[in-house]
Amino acid sequence: MAFVNENFLGLSSGYLFADIARRVKAFRATHPETKVISLGIGDVTQPLCPAVIQAMHKAVDEMASSSSFRGYGPEQGYDFLREAIAQNDFQERGIPMDTEEIFVNDGAKSDTGNIQELLGQDCIIGVSDPVYPVYIDSNVMAGRAGTKAQDGRWSNILYMPCSDENGFVPSAPKGQHVDVVYLCFPNNPTGAVISREDLERWVQFALENDVLILYDAAYHAYIRDAEIPRSIYEIADARRCAIEFHSYSKTAGFTGVRCGYTIVPKEVTAATHQGERIHLGHLWNRRQCTKFNGTSYISQRAAEAIYTQEGRKQVQATIDYYMDNARRMLDVLRSLDFECYGGENAPYIWMRTPDGMTSWQFFEALLHGAGVVCTPGVGFGPSGEGFVRLTAFGSHENTQEALQRIVDWKNGFSNNN
Ligand code: PLP
């Protein structure tokens, strides 16, 4: 008899985006005349830039000839991409990085989900609340989360609430044990960023308490403020306590291409129960060689093209395009007295629902009142209740239209058709 991994049965069944899709479908059925616009999607909408497209065409042509055809590549990624990453994303910014510390992946979701395989079963995991759900669910699947309480919280997960009071940046826990902490900046869903001083405090805490930081930098390309760290390794000591995840999904529109990378510095170790220190880079390499056969050659050539002079300019133009949306959204929403956070160094705006409405109540009101979709904040954790997430990934036209409809709705018009 095959037994199931019963850890999966503890996962919450209502998947946020499926729930949203179901409600939008129901709305469309009763309002067929309304064009629904989504400010809720976490996917990009603008095409790949020309430098990337050219590189992909060239790579496809190479596959057509036996002399340049590529089969399985190195599990860790091709040297041409690892070298481009080391040089452009780190060394040029004064951060030491060895290509062997770079593991190319098929996007950050896989690695942020899989990294917990390196951890002992009894590790206590710390996460922000609200949170990108992958960090929790992957630990639940592994049976590390403990038991689930009535409110949906897990006994072996330490939830670090994020609110306007702490600027949506959790401080290191005091008097509560934690072994591993996931941090994500710029943050999905709140759009918050972390200052250098706060990040230094986290690194200090990790070193003093032997805590491993899993740092998700998937949105680093959206940081505009030069004072905000783009990588945890801008804090030199972080090499001893942090693993960092990167993605080209939001940097360069690779959500459908699939490529990113994970940094495991040589200094990062974790302990056996006998007290021996084990290099996590060795374990991760071993894990990848067993379970991962590399990212496609075509995707890696596409990623490499982002680092060319043309590629850099083109990718930046697309990021600026989205950030232009974010700026307009903040301007309009604030002019309507909505309380908004994020959106300045991140493609996400975290908005408090008015009049004490719950996240889902506001979701329904906005959908029915303006034909606009948002993402209920409570779907990212209990501290997300009373907020919604809006994204800047739409086209200018759709974003503009959505904003106009919100203005009309707020002003008491019904402008759904
Ligand atoms: N990390 C965060 C915080 C995200 O929001 C996402 C995607 O939305 C990812 C990681 C995964 O991105 P990908 O797998 O497309 O690289």
Boltz pocket constraint, residues with backbone or C-beta under 6 A from the ligand:
constraints:
  - pocket:
      binder: B
      contacts: [[A, 42], [A, 106], [A, 107], [A, 108], [A, 109], [A, 110], [A, 112], [A, 132], [A, 184], [A, 186], [A, 187], [A, 188], [A, 216], [A, 218], [A, 246], [A, 247], [A, 248], [A, 249], [A, 254], [A, 255], [A, 259], [A, 260]]
      max_distance: 6.0
